[in-house]
Amino acid sequence: MQNGMYTDRERCVRAVQSKDARFDGWFFTAVLTTGIYCRPSCPVVPPKPQNMVFHPSAAACQQAGFRACKRCRPDTTPGSPEWNQRTDLVARAMRLIADGVVDREGVPGLAARLGYSTRQVERQLLAELGAGPLALARAQRAQTARLLIETTELPMADAAFASGFASIRTFNDTVREVFALSPSELRARVPRKSPSASPATPGTLVLRLPFRAPLNPDNLFGHLAATGVPGVEEWRDGAFRRTLRLPYGHGVVALTPNPDHIGCRLTLSDLRDLTVAISRCRRMLDLDADPVAVDDQLRTDPLLAPLVDKAPGRRVPRTVDEAEFAVRAVLGQQVSTAAARTHAARLVTAHGEPVDDPEGGLTHLFPTAEALAAVDPDTLAMPRTRRTTFTTLVGQLADGTLNLGVESDWPKARAVLLALPGFGPWTVDVIAMRALGDPDAFLPTDLGIRRAAKELGLPSTPAALTARAAGWRPWRAYAVQYLWATDSHPINFLPV
């Protein structure tokens, strides 16, 4: 499936007529007779084909003068899977826009991070998505505004501020234009919750994060919980909780797996961080993946097919902070999961920033690369060669030589990582898979992968396994999850 699918009119019409939810987020249907736009799975009677026009983004629909459907709420669909499987300019720009860069730094800031002129960025986004960076950021602000209006009791002025609008007037005008309702009318449509449903902690918001079904939470939440760093992460009351370092402040999030959504309870020190916090949580849980496309490809291998059929919808557990994950990958080299957690916890206690967590046992933000670069290497309880690996990594992260952020160029980041002392293919690919988000990262030398391969009858030497895995591309990172899941390690199970 390609992002240009919206130009395949016949295929789009079929998807709309069959109300196929798999295509939600891939394209949007604008209806000429009503002036509204919908997701492909909209429950209303499909319009006549001659009245349908297809667009690649909600922003393009809004720019063309269409309003969001009140029934199917197309602005709340999971994001296009394209942006997390590509490394070209448009995909990198979309990841940055989702991370709130246009709101904080403007289009010049977006272009500077990408290393292109503003004109080049605008031209490429318009060509592929039918909307420039400002319109795309505006569509995202409108979506966040709707979320706050409908799911919280925040005063409208606070909702405007938190969703990234510079003024209440712009907030009111945008909401009215996009949804054909004023903010107060939008809120009035939602059934009021009982007082007990409201969060007790000030500054806390309770949201629902949508995803494409199926989603298997076992390895996703199991991995995050089993490798959690004490003080920064914990599993409590059926939720994975962690602290977040954000552009304007910090936050604490609790994420709970549910059959049709992920429950998200966010406490923020600054509400302007809401959009970026949601974006990073979605990224950590790989919620914009297209599990049907992934699983269909992996099922073509007869030895993988039974694993996929047994537990479809596995996601790749990722991270909310790429630099943090790289540091933790080094701490975890050639030691057990428990030992890696202990090493990380020591760093957190000594160099992390303390935070208050009224609801649980979180105590710190993970230390920044700058803070770790200032640490006396002699105080690090690790072998000398590992110490060199650690200090070189945090030094390059701190001075900007190594960029692992959402805008990073994956091949370039891999090359810089491979050149670092103590970095072999396994460490580079783990970082590519879980920090950069490369869906095709593969770990043929991993002990768990080789053991699983041998048990399944797959080739178990790295070269032969890599050759066999060519048929799994571009989803080899997901194959890794299915292979790991054959083991009884705690990372594969939801904590009880």
N, C-alpha and C positions, 0 to 999 in steps of 0.2 A: 504494500500500500504506500503510495507516495503523497507528499503534501499537495501536489497538483491534482489530487483526486477531485477537487471541486470543479475542475474543468471537464471531467468525465460525466457529462450530463446524464446519460442513460443509467450509469451506475448509481449516481446520487438519487435519481428519481426512484429506482428500485429500493434503495436503503430507506427512503422516506415512506414509501408505500408499505414496506414491511415493518416500519417503526423499529429499525435495528439499532439498539443502544450501543452496539460496538463502534458505530461511526460518530457518536457524540464527541465533539471536540475536534474531529478531523475536518468537518465543514459545517456551514450553517445555511439554513434555507430561509430566504427572504420571500415573503408572499406579496405579490404586486397588488392584489385586490384589497388587502387589509392593512398594509404598511407595517406589518410586524415580522420579526424573524424568530425562527425556532431551531431547536436541536432536531436531528433526524428522528429521534424516538418520541417526538411530541405526541401525546395521547389523543389529540383532537383528530377529526376526520381529515385525511391529507388533502391539500388543495389540488386542483387540476394541474397537471404537469406544465401547461402553458403559462400558469400563473406563478411558477417557481423560478427563482433566480438563486444561484448558489455563490456563497462567499467563503473565503478561507479563514476569516476571523470575525469575532463579534465586533471588533473595532471597525472593520470594513462595512459591516451591516449598519452600524450606527452612523458612520460617515455618509453612507448612501441614504440616510434619512429614515431607516427602519427602527422600530421600537421593539424591546424585548417582550416575548410572549409571556403572559402572566400565568399560563398553565405549566409550560415545560421549563421555564426559567433558564434559557440557553446560556445566560451569563455565568451560571454556576456549574457548568460542565467541567470535568477534569480537563487539564490543559492538553494540547496536542502532544502525543508521544514523540513527534518529530524533534522537539527542541532538546530532548534528553538523549537522542541517539545520533545526533549529528554534531560536527565540530566546525561547520562553516560559519561565515560571518553572521548570517541571519539567525541561526540557532544560538550562537553565542550572545547576540544582541537580545534575543527573546529571554534568555536566562537572566541577563542583567536587568531587563525591564521588570521581570517578575520579582527580582531582588530589590526593586524600588530605586534603582540608580537614576532614572530620569527625574523622579520626584525630588531626589536629594541633590543631584549635580547637573540636571538639565541635559539636553541633547549633546552639547559640547563635551560634557563629562562622559557620556555614553561612548561617543566617538573616540575620545582620548583613550579610554580603557581598551577599546578594540583595536586601536592603532590605525584608524581610517579617518578620512575627513567626514564632517557631518553630512555633506552632500552625498558621499558614497553610501553611507549608512542609510540615509533617508531613501535614496534611489532603490537600493536592494530590498528594503522592507516593503516599500510601495509595490515593487514588481511582484514580490511573492505573496504578500499578505493584504494588499489593497489598502494599506494604511501605513502612515509614517510613525515614528517613535512617540510623538506627542499624542496622537490618536490612540495608539496601543496602550500607553500609560493611562490615558483618560478612561479607557474602557475598564482597565484594572481598578482604577479609583472608584468607578461607578459600582463595580462588583463588590468591592470592600464596603462601600457605603451601604449598599443593600443589605449585606450581611449584618452590619452593625445596627441598622435601622430595625431589621426584622427579628434579630436574635438577642438584642440587649436592651436595657432600659437607659442607655447613655443619653444625656441631653443632646439635641441635634447639633449644637455648636461643637461638642466634644466628638461626635461622630464625624463631622466634617473635617475636623483637625486630624483625627486618627486615620481617616481614609486618604489623607494626602492632599486635600483641597486647601488652596491658599486663602479662600474666603468663604463665608457662609452663603453668599449670593451665588458664587460659582457652583457650590455644592447643590443648592436648591435648583438652579437652572439645569445642571447636568442630570440630576435624578429625574426631574420632570421630563426632560427631553428623551432620556434613554428608556424610562419605564412608563411614561405617560401618566404618572402619578406624582404628587408632591411627596416629600419625605414623611410628613405626618399621615398622609393617606396610605402610604406603603405600610407604615407601622400599624395603622388602624385595621388593616386587613388580616393581621396575624392574631390568632386566638391568644389571649393573655395567659401566661403561665401562672401556676399557683405560687405563692410567696416562697414555699419550700424549695422550688426549682431554681431559684436565683442563687448565684454563688455568694458565699458568706464573706469572702475576702475582697476588700476594696481593690479596684483595678483589675479584677478577674473577669474574663469573658469566656463563655461556653459556646463552642462552635461545632459544626459538623463538617468533616472533610470528605468530599465524595471521591470515589474511585471507580474504575472500570472493573466489573466482576469478570472472573472470580478473583478473589484475593485470599491466599492462604497465610494466616497470621503466624503460623507456628515458627518457621525459621526466621521470619522478619523480626518479630518481637522477642523470640527466644535468643537470637544472636545479640540484639541490643542489650537485653537484660543480663545475659551470661557474661558479656564482656564489659559491663558497665563499670565506670570508674567511681569508687565510693566518694561521696561529697558532691560529685557532678551529675551522676546518674543513679537511678534506683528503680526497682519494680515495687509498686505499692498499691494495694487494693485493686488489682487487675489492670493497672496502667503503668506504662513506661514513663518515668518522669525524668526531666533533666533541666539544667540551667542553660540559658542562651545568652551569648554575648551579641549585642545588637548595635546598629549604628548610633542610636540616641541614648541607649541605656542597656538594661539587661532584663531578662525574663525567666520565668519558670513555666514549663509546659508539662501537662499530663496527657498522654495519648492512649486511648482505650480502643481496642479492636471490637467492632460490632459487625453483624452480618452485612449491613448495607452502607456503612460509613465508618469513619474513624472519629470517635469522640475526642474533642480537643479542648482542654481547659487551660487557658493562657493567663498568666499574671505578668503584667508589664510595668516597668518603672516609667515608661514614656509611651503613650498610646500611638505616637507616630510610627512606632516599630511594628505595628500590627501586620501590615502587608508583608514585610520581609520575614517576620516570624512564621506566618502561615506558609510562605513560599519555601522556607528552609525545612519546615516540618514535612511538607509534602515531598520535598526532595529526599529527605532522610528515609522516608517510608516508601519511596519509589511509586507514589500514587498516580503519576501520570503515565505509567507504563500501559502498553496494550497487551494484556496477558493472552488474548486469543491469538494474536499474530505470533507471539513468542512460543506459546505451547504448540501451535500448529507446526511450526518449523522444527521444534525439537522432537515431535512425535514421528517425524519422517525417519528417524533412526530407530530401528526395531528394538534395540537394547535400552534406549532411553524412554520409549513410549510407555512402558508399564509404570515407570516412576512418575511421569507427567499425569497419566490417567488416575493414579492413586491419590495424588494431591495437587491438582492443577492450581495455577495462579500464584506460584511462588514469586516473590519480589526479591530484589537485591537490597539488603540492608545497607544504607549509605550513612551520611553524616550531616550535621548542621554546620560543621566548621572544618574545612578541608585541611588547613594547617594543623589543627589539633589532631586530625586523624593520621596525618603523616608522622607526627611526633609519636603517637601511640603505636604506629606500625613498627617504628624502630625499637621502641621499648618492648615490643612483643616478639622480636627476632629471636628464634631458637630458645624460647622459654614457654612455660605453660600459660594458659589463659589466666590462672590464679596469680602467677608471678607477675605477668604483665599488668594486671589490675593493681597489684601492690606497688610496683614501681611508679605507675601513673598517680596513684593516690598520694605517694610521698611528694611528688612534684607539685601536686595540687595544693596540699597542705602548706608547703614551704613557699610557693610562688604564685598561687592563684589568688584572685580577689574574693574576699568574703561576701556572701549575700545572705539575706534573711529568707527563710522558707517556713512560713507559719503553718504550712500543711504537711510537712514531712521532714525528711532527713538530709536535704541538700544544703550544702554549706558554702560552696565556692563556684566561681567561674573557672574554667580551665585556663591556665596561664597563657598569655600571648607569646608569640615567637620572640618579640622584643624582650619580654621579661626573661625568657629562657636563655636568650643569647647573652644576657648579662650575668648568668649564673657562673660561679667559679667551678670549672670542670672538675677540680679535685674533690668537690663535695658530692659528686655524682657516684652513687653506689652501683657501678657497672664496670665490666672489663674495659681495658684501655682502648681496644679497637672500637667497641660499641660507643665509648665516650666520644671518640673522634667522629664517628658517623653522626651521633646526636648533635655535637656542637657545630659541625659543618652544615647539617640540615637547618637548624634553627637560625644560624647566621645568614644563610641564603634566603630563608623565608623572611627574616627581619629586614634585610637590605633590599628586597624586591628582585633579586636575581632569579629566584624561583617563585612563580605565580601558579597557585593551584585553585584560584577562585573560579566562580561559575563562568567567567569570560575566558578562561585559559584555553590556549591552543593545545589540545591533547598530545599530538606528536612532539611538539616542542617541550612540553612539561615532562614527558617520558624521557626525552633525550637528556634534559638537565638532571633528572633524578638518577638515570643510569650512570652519569658521570661522577656522582657523589661517592666517596669512599664508603664501602660496606653496603652498597645498594646493588643487589642482584636482581634478576628478572622477577623472582617471587615477590619481593618487597615493592618493586615498581608496579607490578600488575595488581597487587592488592590495593595500592593507592589509586591506580587507574580505575579499578572496579568500584571502590567504595567512596573515594573522595572526588575524583574527576567525574565519575558517573558514566564511564565508557561501558556500554552494554555488551561489548565484544571482548572485554578483558578476560584473559584465561590463565589458569594456574597449573600447567601440566606437571610441574615439579612438586606440587603440594602433596604431602604425605597422605592426607585424607582423600584427596582426589585419586591418587595412584592406587590406594587400597580399594576404594569403591570401584574403580575401573577394573581391577583384577577380579573382584567378586562378581561383577556383571558380565565378564567375558570381553570387556573392551581392552584394547592394547594398554599396557601399563607403563611402558617406557615413555618418557616425555616426547621424544620425536614422533613415535608411532601414534601416540594419543593426539598430538597436535594435528597430525595428518588426518586422523579420523574425524577430529572436531571441525575440520573445514566445512563439513556439511551442516554444522550447527550455527554457522555465522548468519547474521550479525548478532546472535544472542548467546555467545559462549559464557558470558557472566551469569546468565540464568541457568545454563547447564551446570555450572559450578554449584549453584544452590541445590539443584536436584541430586547431584552426586554427593555433596556433603551430607544431605539429609538421609542417606542410607546408614549413617553412623548413629550411635546412641549418645553422642556428645550433647550436653545441655543446650548448646546453641540451637539445636533443632526442635526444641519443645517450648511451648508457652509455659512460663512458671506457674505453679499452682498457688 
